Amino acid sequence: MHLETERLILRPFTWDDFGVCYRIAADEGTTRYLYWWGNAGATPEGDANRFLERAVGGWEKNPLMAREYALVLKETGAVIGDGSIEDFGNGEGEIGWILLPEYRGKGYVTEMGKELLRYGFEELKLQKIIANCDARNENSWRVMERLMMQRSSIAYAVRPVKGQDGFPGDELTYAITREQYEGWREAEEIAKGPCEFRGFMDLPDLTDGELRLICHKKSPEDPVTKYVPAYFFYMTVGSEVVGTCDVRIGYGPGLYVGGNIGYDVNEAYRGRGYAGRACQLLKTVLKYHKMKTAIITNSVTNHASCRVCEKLGLVKLREMDVPMNNPMYAQGYRRVNIFKMEVE
């Protein structure tokens, strides 16, 4: 019944937690965005009692569907908030959270959320998990995005009128599927591999005797967009530019979908194996930065690019939907193949 993260213990609520629940209910800044806390006519004491009746009682039901956890800080033993996961009984579930103000901004909710997703997908065997929040509660939906959940819908004017706004709030729904969750877990494992960037390399002559790669741009890391360092090349044969390619140094969820290597062969020169040969030449750059694995992705409708990866003997890890907050989504990509290339 207990769950655990690096800094937190998640345990069932008891009536001894009334004080924490009262503090949550009495804080207007917290209840402002909560659906059934702090509504007209409610008192902090009444809200705390009502919450604990549901939270404690939920653990006594059979089958057990709704799990409300007290978030306990390992370092001090303090209860700092609430985390929940509910099984709807149809393969879908919902997670949620509340945190006391003084503990916000420290990553506790994201840490807890990852554990709730793990529990939901790996132990409850859910196929989809959602989370809801008031659209004005940016801190909450930012957590959902850090959990790699995707905004799936918005319901207008359904949240209670609270505070000084004087109008009901819109409700955002975020979701993540089992497929997406497994993909992000895989991305985390790949990111544990070696990678070193201490500056751009002095490039050698990258050629296989016919095809030559000429670097025309080196792009540094961008902490705002979270783009990693990258090299951009022209593919040339003799004096002709036959296409372009690039290689990105690093790992992460964005690169799991976008890939470390990209290529585009001009239409007049396709069918000659230039894309695959460019990938082989780019291994020199990857090796310099100590990378042993590279990801190459392509749209599921791009059969020619898929054949390039197959001819290279790459391992297809999976197909995956492109997240709406990934730049590729704005470019029209919806679902991609994900291939893994061994550098050594």
C-alpha positions as CSV (number, residue, x, y, z in Angstrom):
1,M,0.0,0.0,0.0
2,H,3.0,2.3,0.4
3,L,4.9,3.8,-2.5
4,E,8.4,5.3,-2.3
5,T,10.5,7.7,-4.3
6,E,14.0,9.2,-3.6
7,R,12.7,11.8,-1.2
8,L,9.1,10.8,-0.5
9,I,7.0,8.1,1.0
10,L,3.4,7.8,-0.2
11,R,1.1,6.2,2.4
12,P,-2.6,6.0,3.0
13,F,-4.2,8.9,4.8
14,T,-5.4,8.5,8.4
15,W,-7.6,10.7,10.6
16,D,-4.3,11.7,12.3
17,D,-3.7,13.8,9.2
18,F,-6.6,16.2,9.9
19,G,-4.2,19.1,10.7
20,V,-2.5,18.9,7.2
21,C,-5.9,18.7,5.5
22,Y,-7.2,21.7,7.5
23,R,-4.1,23.7,6.4
24,I,-4.8,22.8,2.8
25,A,-8.5,23.8,3.1
26,A,-7.7,27.0,4.9
27,D,-5.3,28.3,2.3
28,E,-7.2,30.4,-0.3
29,G,-4.2,30.3,-2.7
30,T,-4.4,26.5,-2.7
31,T,-8.1,26.0,-2.8
32,R,-8.6,28.6,-5.5
33,Y,-7.9,26.0,-8.2
34,L,-9.2,22.9,-6.5
35,Y,-12.5,21.6,-7.7
36,W,-14.4,20.8,-4.5
37,W,-12.3,22.5,-1.8
38,G,-13.1,26.0,-0.6
39,N,-16.4,26.4,-2.4
40,A,-19.2,28.7,-1.3
41,G,-20.5,27.9,2.1
42,A,-17.7,25.4,2.9
43,T,-15.5,25.7,6.0
44,P,-11.9,24.5,6.3
45,E,-13.0,22.1,9.0
46,G,-15.8,20.8,6.9
47,D,-13.6,20.4,3.8
48,A,-10.9,18.6,5.8
49,N,-13.4,16.2,7.3
50,R,-15.1,15.5,3.9
51,F,-11.7,14.9,2.3
52,L,-10.6,12.4,5.0
53,E,-14.0,10.6,4.9
54,R,-13.4,9.9,1.2
55,A,-9.6,9.3,1.5
56,V,-9.7,6.9,4.4
57,G,-12.9,5.3,3.3
58,G,-11.5,4.7,-0.2
59,W,-8.9,2.3,1.1
60,E,-11.6,0.2,2.7
61,K,-13.6,-0.4,-0.4
62,N,-13.5,-3.7,-2.4
63,P,-12.6,-3.5,-5.2
64,L,-10.0,-0.8,-4.3
65,M,-10.3,1.9,-6.9
66,A,-9.4,5.3,-5.4
67,R,-6.1,5.6,-3.6
68,E,-5.4,8.9,-1.8
69,Y,-1.8,9.1,-0.5
70,A,-0.3,11.4,2.1
71,L,3.0,12.7,0.9
72,V,5.6,12.2,3.6
73,L,9.0,13.9,3.3
74,K,11.6,11.3,4.2
75,E,14.0,13.8,5.6
76,T,11.7,15.2,8.3
77,G,8.7,12.9,8.4
78,A,6.4,15.9,7.6
79,V,3.2,15.4,5.6
80,I,3.5,17.9,2.8
81,G,0.5,17.2,0.6
82,D,-1.7,14.7,-1.2
83,G,-1.2,12.5,-4.2
84,S,-3.9,10.3,-5.7
85,I,-4.5,7.7,-8.4
86,E,-8.0,6.4,-9.3
87,D,-8.7,3.3,-11.4
88,F,-11.9,3.8,-13.5
89,G,-12.2,0.1,-14.1
90,N,-12.1,0.4,-17.9
91,G,-8.3,0.4,-18.4
92,E,-8.1,4.2,-17.7
93,G,-7.2,6.1,-14.6
94,E,-6.6,9.6,-13.2
95,I,-3.8,11.1,-11.0
96,G,-3.9,14.3,-9.0
97,W,-2.0,16.2,-6.3
98,I,-2.1,19.0,-3.8
99,L,1.0,20.5,-2.1
100,L,1.4,22.8,0.8
101,P,2.7,26.2,-0.4
102,E,6.1,26.1,1.4
103,Y,7.1,22.9,-0.4
104,R,6.4,24.0,-3.9
105,G,9.1,24.6,-6.5
106,K,11.3,21.8,-5.3
107,G,10.2,19.1,-7.7
108,Y,8.3,17.0,-5.2
109,V,5.1,16.8,-7.3
110,T,7.0,15.7,-10.5
111,E,8.9,13.1,-8.4
112,M,5.6,11.8,-7.0
113,G,3.8,11.9,-10.4
114,K,6.4,9.7,-12.0
115,E,5.9,7.1,-9.3
116,L,2.1,7.3,-9.7
117,L,2.5,6.7,-13.4
118,R,4.8,3.8,-12.8
119,Y,2.4,2.3,-10.4
120,G,-0.6,2.9,-12.6
121,F,0.9,1.4,-15.8
122,E,3.2,-1.3,-14.3
123,E,1.1,-2.6,-11.4
124,L,-2.5,-1.6,-12.0
125,K,-2.0,-2.4,-15.8
126,L,-3.8,0.8,-16.9
127,Q,-3.7,1.7,-20.6
128,K,-4.2,5.4,-20.2
129,I,-3.9,7.9,-17.4
130,I,-5.3,11.4,-17.3
131,A,-4.9,14.5,-15.1
132,N,-7.1,17.6,-14.8
133,C,-6.6,21.1,-13.6
134,D,-7.9,24.7,-13.8
135,A,-6.5,26.3,-16.9
136,R,-5.3,29.2,-14.7
137,N,-3.2,26.9,-12.6
138,E,-0.1,27.0,-14.8
139,N,2.1,25.3,-12.1
140,S,-0.1,22.3,-12.2
141,W,-0.3,21.8,-16.0
142,R,3.5,22.5,-16.3
143,V,3.9,19.4,-14.0
144,M,1.8,17.4,-16.3
145,E,4.0,18.4,-19.2
146,R,7.1,17.5,-17.3
147,L,5.5,14.1,-16.8
148,M,5.3,13.9,-20.6
149,M,1.5,14.0,-20.5
150,Q,-0.2,15.6,-23.5
151,R,-3.0,18.2,-23.5
152,S,-6.0,16.3,-24.9
153,S,-9.0,18.6,-24.3
154,I,-10.3,21.7,-22.7
155,A,-13.8,22.2,-21.1
156,Y,-14.9,25.8,-20.9
157,A,-16.3,27.5,-17.8
158,V,-16.7,24.3,-15.7
159,R,-14.6,25.1,-12.6
160,P,-16.2,26.9,-9.6
161,V,-16.1,30.7,-9.3
162,K,-13.4,31.5,-6.7
163,G,-11.2,34.4,-5.6
164,Q,-11.4,37.8,-7.4
165,D,-11.8,36.5,-10.9
166,G,-15.5,36.4,-10.7
167,F,-16.0,33.8,-13.4
168,P,-15.7,30.0,-13.7
169,G,-12.5,28.5,-14.8
170,D,-11.8,26.3,-17.8
171,E,-10.6,22.8,-17.2
172,L,-7.6,21.3,-19.0
173,T,-7.2,17.5,-19.4
174,Y,-3.8,15.9,-20.0
175,A,-3.3,12.3,-20.8
176,I,-0.6,9.7,-21.4
177,T,-1.0,6.2,-22.8
178,R,0.9,3.1,-21.9
179,E,2.7,3.3,-25.3
180,Q,3.9,6.8,-24.6
181,Y,4.9,5.9,-21.0
182,E,7.0,3.0,-22.2
183,G,8.6,5.1,-24.8
184,W,9.7,7.8,-22.3
185,R,11.0,5.1,-19.9
186,E,13.0,3.8,-22.8
187,A,14.3,7.3,-23.6
188,E,15.4,7.6,-19.9
189,E,17.4,4.4,-20.2
190,I,19.0,5.4,-23.5
191,A,19.9,8.8,-21.8
192,K,22.0,6.9,-19.2
193,G,24.5,6.0,-22.0
194,P,27.8,7.9,-22.3
195,C,27.8,11.3,-24.0
196,E,30.5,14.0,-23.7
197,F,30.5,17.6,-25.1
198,R,33.4,19.8,-24.3
199,G,33.2,21.8,-27.5
200,F,32.8,21.1,-31.2
201,M,35.4,18.8,-32.8
202,D,37.8,19.8,-35.5
203,L,36.2,17.8,-38.2
204,P,38.3,15.4,-40.3
205,D,37.5,14.8,-44.0
206,L,34.3,12.9,-43.8
207,T,34.2,11.0,-47.0
208,D,33.8,7.4,-48.3
209,G,35.6,8.2,-51.5
210,E,32.6,9.5,-53.3
211,L,30.2,11.1,-50.9
212,R,31.7,13.9,-48.8
213,L,30.1,15.8,-45.9
214,I,30.9,19.5,-45.6
215,C,30.0,21.2,-42.4
216,H,28.3,24.5,-42.9
217,K,27.1,25.2,-39.4
218,K,27.7,24.3,-35.8
219,S,24.9,25.1,-33.5
220,P,25.6,25.4,-29.7
221,E,23.3,24.2,-27.0
222,D,20.2,26.4,-26.3
223,P,19.0,26.3,-22.7
224,V,15.8,28.0,-23.6
225,T,14.6,25.7,-26.3
226,K,16.6,22.8,-24.8
227,Y,18.2,22.1,-28.2
228,V,21.4,20.2,-27.8
229,P,24.6,21.0,-29.8
230,A,24.4,20.1,-33.4
231,Y,26.5,19.9,-36.6
232,F,24.9,20.6,-40.0
233,F,26.4,19.3,-43.3
234,Y,26.0,19.4,-47.0
235,M,26.1,16.0,-48.7
236,T,28.3,16.5,-51.8
237,V,29.5,14.3,-54.7
238,G,32.2,16.1,-56.6
239,S,31.0,19.7,-57.0
240,E,27.3,18.8,-56.6
241,V,25.3,19.2,-53.4
242,V,23.1,16.1,-53.3
243,G,21.4,16.7,-50.0
244,T,21.8,17.7,-46.3
245,C,22.2,16.0,-43.0
246,D,22.8,16.8,-39.4
247,V,23.8,15.2,-36.1
248,R,22.7,16.2,-32.7
249,I,24.8,15.5,-29.6
250,G,22.9,14.3,-26.5
251,Y,19.9,12.4,-25.4
252,G,16.5,13.2,-23.9
253,P,12.7,12.8,-24.5
254,G,12.7,15.4,-27.4
255,L,15.6,13.6,-29.2
256,Y,13.9,10.2,-28.6
257,V,11.1,11.5,-30.9
258,G,13.3,13.8,-33.1
259,G,16.4,11.6,-33.4
260,N,20.1,12.3,-33.3
261,I,20.5,12.1,-37.0
262,G,18.5,13.8,-39.8
263,Y,18.9,13.6,-43.6
264,D,17.3,14.9,-46.7
265,V,18.5,13.8,-50.2
266,N,17.6,16.0,-53.1
267,E,15.0,14.3,-55.3
268,A,17.2,14.0,-58.3
269,Y,19.8,12.0,-56.3
270,R,17.5,9.6,-54.4
271,G,17.8,5.9,-54.7
272,R,21.7,5.9,-54.6
273,G,22.1,5.1,-50.9
274,Y,23.5,8.6,-50.0
275,A,21.4,8.9,-46.8
276,G,22.6,5.6,-45.4
277,R,26.2,6.4,-46.3
278,A,25.9,9.8,-44.6
279,C,24.7,8.1,-41.4
280,Q,27.8,5.9,-41.5
281,L,30.1,8.9,-41.9
282,L,28.4,10.7,-39.0
283,K,29.5,7.9,-36.7
284,T,32.9,9.6,-36.5
285,V,31.3,12.7,-34.9
286,L,29.2,10.6,-32.5
287,K,32.3,8.6,-31.4
288,Y,34.2,11.8,-30.7
289,H,31.5,12.7,-28.2
290,K,31.6,9.3,-26.6
291,M,28.1,8.3,-27.8
292,K,27.6,4.6,-28.3
293,T,24.0,4.8,-29.4
294,A,22.1,7.2,-31.7
295,I,18.4,7.5,-32.5
296,I,17.0,7.9,-36.0
297,T,13.4,8.6,-36.5
298,N,11.1,9.1,-39.5
299,S,7.4,9.5,-40.1
300,V,5.5,6.3,-40.4
301,T,4.4,7.5,-43.8
302,N,8.0,8.0,-45.0
303,H,8.6,4.6,-46.4
304,A,11.8,5.6,-48.2
305,S,13.4,6.8,-44.9
306,C,12.3,3.7,-43.1
307,R,14.0,1.6,-45.8
308,V,17.2,3.5,-45.2
309,C,17.2,2.5,-41.5
310,E,16.3,-1.1,-42.4
311,K,19.2,-1.3,-44.9
312,L,21.5,0.0,-42.2
313,G,20.4,-2.9,-40.1
314,L,19.1,-0.7,-37.3
315,V,16.8,-2.0,-34.5
316,K,13.3,-0.6,-34.6
317,L,12.4,0.2,-31.1
318,R,8.7,1.2,-31.6
319,E,6.3,3.6,-33.2
320,M,5.2,6.5,-31.2
321,D,2.9,9.6,-31.4
322,V,4.7,12.9,-31.6
323,P,3.9,15.1,-28.5
324,M,1.9,18.2,-29.2
325,N,4.6,20.3,-27.5
326,N,7.4,18.9,-29.7
327,P,8.4,21.2,-32.6
328,M,7.9,18.3,-35.0
329,Y,4.1,18.4,-34.3
330,A,3.9,21.9,-35.6
331,Q,5.7,20.7,-38.8
332,G,3.0,18.2,-39.4
333,Y,4.5,15.0,-37.9
334,R,2.0,12.9,-36.0
335,R,3.5,9.4,-35.6
336,V,7.1,8.3,-36.0
337,N,9.2,5.1,-36.3
338,I,12.0,5.1,-33.7
339,F,15.2,3.3,-34.7
340,K,18.4,2.7,-32.7
341,M,21.8,2.8,-34.3
342,E,24.8,1.3,-32.5
343,V,27.8,3.6,-33.1
344,E,30.5,1.1,-32.2
